[in-house]
Amino acid sequence: MSDNGRRYELHEAVFENDLMRVAAALRMHDVAQKDVH
């Protein structure tokens, strides 16, 4: 997976409707962190 893919892993999982990846990403990442966009 590219650096960009890893950076936006949660976003990609949501857009692909992959609920298992969304759940895993939510457990692994701080969703309260400020988005750089």
PyMOL Python script that loads the backbone (N, CA, C, O; Angstrom):
from pymol import cmd

cmd.read_pdbstr("""\
ATOM      1  N   MET A   1       0.858  -1.177   0.000  1.00  0.00           N
ATOM      2  CA  MET A   1       0.000   0.000   0.000  1.00  0.00           C
ATOM      3  C   MET A   1       0.899   1.234   0.000  1.00  0.00           C
ATOM      4  O   MET A   1       1.916   1.249   0.694  1.00  0.00           O
ATOM      5  N   SER A   2       0.561   2.226  -0.731  1.00  0.00           N
ATOM      6  CA  SER A   2       1.355   3.445  -0.803  1.00  0.00           C
ATOM      7  C   SER A   2       1.229   4.247   0.485  1.00  0.00           C
ATOM      8  O   SER A   2       0.347   3.993   1.305  1.00  0.00           O
ATOM      9  N   ASP A   3       2.127   5.222   0.654  1.00  0.00           N
ATOM     10  CA  ASP A   3       2.052   6.094   1.824  1.00  0.00           C
ATOM     11  C   ASP A   3       0.717   6.819   1.877  1.00  0.00           C
ATOM     12  O   ASP A   3       0.133   6.972   2.950  1.00  0.00           O
ATOM     13  N   ASN A   4       0.232   7.265   0.722  1.00  0.00           N
ATOM     14  CA  ASN A   4      -1.055   7.957   0.667  1.00  0.00           C
ATOM     15  C   ASN A   4      -2.185   7.038   1.102  1.00  0.00           C
ATOM     16  O   ASN A   4      -3.085   7.466   1.824  1.00  0.00           O
ATOM     17  N   GLY A   5      -2.154   5.798   0.679  1.00  0.00           N
ATOM     18  CA  GLY A   5      -3.189   4.847   1.060  1.00  0.00           C
ATOM     19  C   GLY A   5      -3.209   4.603   2.551  1.00  0.00           C
ATOM     20  O   GLY A   5      -4.274   4.502   3.160  1.00  0.00           O
ATOM     21  N   ARG A   6      -2.037   4.510   3.136  1.00  0.00           N
ATOM     22  CA  ARG A   6      -1.951   4.300   4.579  1.00  0.00           C
ATOM     23  C   ARG A   6      -2.404   5.563   5.311  1.00  0.00           C
ATOM     24  O   ARG A   6      -3.023   5.479   6.373  1.00  0.00           O
ATOM     25  N   ARG A   7      -2.104   6.709   4.758  1.00  0.00           N
ATOM     26  CA  ARG A   7      -2.453   7.976   5.392  1.00  0.00           C
ATOM     27  C   ARG A   7      -3.966   8.182   5.430  1.00  0.00           C
ATOM     28  O   ARG A   7      -4.500   8.742   6.388  1.00  0.00           O
ATOM     29  N   TYR A   8      -4.639   7.732   4.401  1.00  0.00           N
ATOM     30  CA  TYR A   8      -6.090   7.928   4.291  1.00  0.00           C
ATOM     31  C   TYR A   8      -6.848   6.607   4.377  1.00  0.00           C
ATOM     32  O   TYR A   8      -7.886   6.431   3.740  1.00  0.00           O
ATOM     33  N   GLU A   9      -6.320   5.693   5.163  1.00  0.00           N
ATOM     34  CA  GLU A   9      -6.909   4.357   5.260  1.00  0.00           C
ATOM     35  C   GLU A   9      -8.372   4.399   5.707  1.00  0.00           C
ATOM     36  O   GLU A   9      -9.205   3.687   5.145  1.00  0.00           O
ATOM     37  N   LEU A  10      -8.692   5.212   6.695  1.00  0.00           N
ATOM     38  CA  LEU A  10     -10.075   5.307   7.176  1.00  0.00           C
ATOM     39  C   LEU A  10     -10.985   5.879   6.098  1.00  0.00           C
ATOM     40  O   LEU A  10     -12.084   5.370   5.878  1.00  0.00           O
ATOM     41  N   HIS A  11     -10.532   6.940   5.423  1.00  0.00           N
ATOM     42  CA  HIS A  11     -11.329   7.546   4.360  1.00  0.00           C
ATOM     43  C   HIS A  11     -11.632   6.534   3.258  1.00  0.00           C
ATOM     44  O   HIS A  11     -12.768   6.428   2.797  1.00  0.00           O
ATOM     45  N   GLU A  12     -10.610   5.796   2.844  1.00  0.00           N
ATOM     46  CA  GLU A  12     -10.801   4.812   1.770  1.00  0.00           C
ATOM     47  C   GLU A  12     -11.789   3.737   2.183  1.00  0.00           C
ATOM     48  O   GLU A  12     -12.646   3.345   1.391  1.00  0.00           O
ATOM     49  N   ALA A  13     -11.678   3.256   3.415  1.00  0.00           N
ATOM     50  CA  ALA A  13     -12.583   2.214   3.891  1.00  0.00           C
ATOM     51  C   ALA A  13     -14.027   2.703   3.895  1.00  0.00           C
ATOM     52  O   ALA A  13     -14.939   1.958   3.537  1.00  0.00           O
ATOM     53  N   VAL A  14     -14.233   3.952   4.299  1.00  0.00           N
ATOM     54  CA  VAL A  14     -15.589   4.517   4.309  1.00  0.00           C
ATOM     55  C   VAL A  14     -16.130   4.611   2.890  1.00  0.00           C
ATOM     56  O   VAL A  14     -17.259   4.197   2.627  1.00  0.00           O
ATOM     57  N   PHE A  15     -15.330   5.156   1.968  1.00  0.00           N
ATOM     58  CA  PHE A  15     -15.791   5.328   0.588  1.00  0.00           C
ATOM     59  C   PHE A  15     -16.047   3.990  -0.096  1.00  0.00           C
ATOM     60  O   PHE A  15     -16.903   3.897  -0.976  1.00  0.00           O
ATOM     61  N   GLU A  16     -15.304   2.941   0.305  1.00  0.00           N
ATOM     62  CA  GLU A  16     -15.498   1.611  -0.275  1.00  0.00           C
ATOM     63  C   GLU A  16     -16.565   0.821   0.473  1.00  0.00           C
ATOM     64  O   GLU A  16     -16.855  -0.320   0.113  1.00  0.00           O
ATOM     65  N   ASN A  17     -17.155   1.417   1.516  1.00  0.00           N
ATOM     66  CA  ASN A  17     -18.185   0.774   2.328  1.00  0.00           C
ATOM     67  C   ASN A  17     -17.697  -0.543   2.930  1.00  0.00           C
ATOM     68  O   ASN A  17     -18.452  -1.510   3.035  1.00  0.00           O
ATOM     69  N   ASP A  18     -16.420  -0.564   3.325  1.00  0.00           N
ATOM     70  CA  ASP A  18     -15.805  -1.744   3.932  1.00  0.00           C
ATOM     71  C   ASP A  18     -15.886  -1.580   5.455  1.00  0.00           C
ATOM     72  O   ASP A  18     -14.973  -1.041   6.081  1.00  0.00           O
ATOM     73  N   LEU A  19     -16.981  -2.049   6.033  1.00  0.00           N
ATOM     74  CA  LEU A  19     -17.254  -1.802   7.443  1.00  0.00           C
ATOM     75  C   LEU A  19     -16.257  -2.478   8.371  1.00  0.00           C
ATOM     76  O   LEU A  19     -15.987  -1.963   9.457  1.00  0.00           O
ATOM     77  N   MET A  20     -15.711  -3.605   7.975  1.00  0.00           N
ATOM     78  CA  MET A  20     -14.696  -4.272   8.799  1.00  0.00           C
ATOM     79  C   MET A  20     -13.432  -3.422   8.875  1.00  0.00           C
ATOM     80  O   MET A  20     -12.839  -3.287   9.945  1.00  0.00           O
ATOM     81  N   ARG A  21     -13.019  -2.849   7.751  1.00  0.00           N
ATOM     82  CA  ARG A  21     -11.837  -1.969   7.745  1.00  0.00           C
ATOM     83  C   ARG A  21     -12.118  -0.676   8.491  1.00  0.00           C
ATOM     84  O   ARG A  21     -11.231  -0.153   9.167  1.00  0.00           O
ATOM     85  N   VAL A  22     -13.339  -0.145   8.383  1.00  0.00           N
ATOM     86  CA  VAL A  22     -13.706   1.067   9.122  1.00  0.00           C
ATOM     87  C   VAL A  22     -13.583   0.795  10.618  1.00  0.00           C
ATOM     88  O   VAL A  22     -12.979   1.585  11.344  1.00  0.00           O
ATOM     89  N   ALA A  23     -14.145  -0.305  11.080  1.00  0.00           N
ATOM     90  CA  ALA A  23     -14.096  -0.640  12.501  1.00  0.00           C
ATOM     91  C   ALA A  23     -12.655  -0.811  12.972  1.00  0.00           C
ATOM     92  O   ALA A  23     -12.293  -0.330  14.046  1.00  0.00           O
ATOM     93  N   ALA A  24     -11.841  -1.484  12.186  1.00  0.00           N
ATOM     94  CA  ALA A  24     -10.437  -1.685  12.557  1.00  0.00           C
ATOM     95  C   ALA A  24      -9.690  -0.355  12.581  1.00  0.00           C
ATOM     96  O   ALA A  24      -8.903  -0.101  13.493  1.00  0.00           O
ATOM     97  N   ALA A  25      -9.931   0.488  11.591  1.00  0.00           N
ATOM     98  CA  ALA A  25      -9.250   1.782  11.530  1.00  0.00           C
ATOM     99  C   ALA A  25      -9.657   2.673  12.699  1.00  0.00           C
ATOM    100  O   ALA A  25      -8.826   3.402  13.240  1.00  0.00           O
ATOM    101  N   LEU A  26     -10.926   2.621  13.091  1.00  0.00           N
ATOM    102  CA  LEU A  26     -11.381   3.426  14.225  1.00  0.00           C
ATOM    103  C   LEU A  26     -10.715   2.985  15.523  1.00  0.00           C
ATOM    104  O   LEU A  26     -10.469   3.808  16.405  1.00  0.00           O
ATOM    105  N   ARG A  27     -10.423   1.699  15.646  1.00  0.00           N
ATOM    106  CA  ARG A  27      -9.737   1.205  16.838  1.00  0.00           C
ATOM    107  C   ARG A  27      -8.262   1.598  16.828  1.00  0.00           C
ATOM    108  O   ARG A  27      -7.660   1.776  17.887  1.00  0.00           O
ATOM    109  N   MET A  28      -7.680   1.735  15.642  1.00  0.00           N
ATOM    110  CA  MET A  28      -6.235   1.973  15.527  1.00  0.00           C
ATOM    111  C   MET A  28      -5.856   3.444  15.467  1.00  0.00           C
ATOM    112  O   MET A  28      -4.740   3.796  15.850  1.00  0.00           O
ATOM    113  N   HIS A  29      -6.745   4.315  15.001  1.00  0.00           N
ATOM    114  CA  HIS A  29      -6.389   5.707  14.739  1.00  0.00           C
ATOM    115  C   HIS A  29      -7.144   6.659  15.653  1.00  0.00           C
ATOM    116  O   HIS A  29      -8.250   6.362  16.105  1.00  0.00           O
ATOM    117  N   ASP A  30      -6.534   7.801  15.917  1.00  0.00           N
ATOM    118  CA  ASP A  30      -7.156   8.839  16.735  1.00  0.00           C
ATOM    119  C   ASP A  30      -8.031   9.702  15.834  1.00  0.00           C
ATOM    120  O   ASP A  30      -7.520  10.567  15.121  1.00  0.00           O
ATOM    121  N   VAL A  31      -9.334   9.479  15.859  1.00  0.00           N
ATOM    122  CA  VAL A  31     -10.238  10.218  14.980  1.00  0.00           C
ATOM    123  C   VAL A  31     -10.463  11.650  15.469  1.00  0.00           C
ATOM    124  O   VAL A  31     -11.032  12.463  14.741  1.00  0.00           O
ATOM    125  N   ALA A  32     -10.029  11.966  16.678  1.00  0.00           N
ATOM    126  CA  ALA A  32     -10.151  13.325  17.193  1.00  0.00           C
ATOM    127  C   ALA A  32      -9.020  14.219  16.689  1.00  0.00           C
ATOM    128  O   ALA A  32      -9.056  15.437  16.862  1.00  0.00           O
ATOM    129  N   GLN A  33      -8.019  13.604  16.065  1.00  0.00           N
ATOM    130  CA  GLN A  33      -6.891  14.369  15.543  1.00  0.00           C
ATOM    131  C   GLN A  33      -7.358  15.290  14.423  1.00  0.00           C
ATOM    132  O   GLN A  33      -8.219  14.916  13.627  1.00  0.00           O
ATOM    133  N   LYS A  34      -6.797  16.484  14.360  1.00  0.00           N
ATOM    134  CA  LYS A  34      -7.191  17.471  13.358  1.00  0.00           C
ATOM    135  C   LYS A  34      -6.875  16.968  11.955  1.00  0.00           C
ATOM    136  O   LYS A  34      -5.786  16.457  11.697  1.00  0.00           O
ATOM    137  N   ASP A  35      -7.835  17.117  11.060  1.00  0.00           N
ATOM    138  CA  ASP A  35      -7.662  16.751   9.659  1.00  0.00           C
ATOM    139  C   ASP A  35      -6.882  17.861   8.963  1.00  0.00           C
ATOM    140  O   ASP A  35      -7.157  19.039   9.190  1.00  0.00           O
ATOM    141  N   VAL A  36      -5.914  17.506   8.118  1.00  0.00           N
ATOM    142  CA  VAL A  36      -5.065  18.496   7.455  1.00  0.00           C
ATOM    143  C   VAL A  36      -5.745  19.144   6.263  1.00  0.00           C
ATOM    144  O   VAL A  36      -5.157  20.032   5.646  1.00  0.00           O
ATOM    145  N   HIS A  37      -6.943  18.745   5.917  1.00  0.00           N
ATOM    146  CA  HIS A  37      -7.638  19.295   4.749  1.00  0.00           C
ATOM    147  C   HIS A  37      -8.257  20.623   5.074  1.00  0.00           C
ATOM    148  O   HIS A  37      -8.884  21.239   4.212  1.00  0.00           O
TER     149      HIS A  37
END
""", "prot")
cmd.dss("prot")
cmd.show_as("cartoon", "prot")
cmd.util.cbc("prot")
cmd.orient("prot")
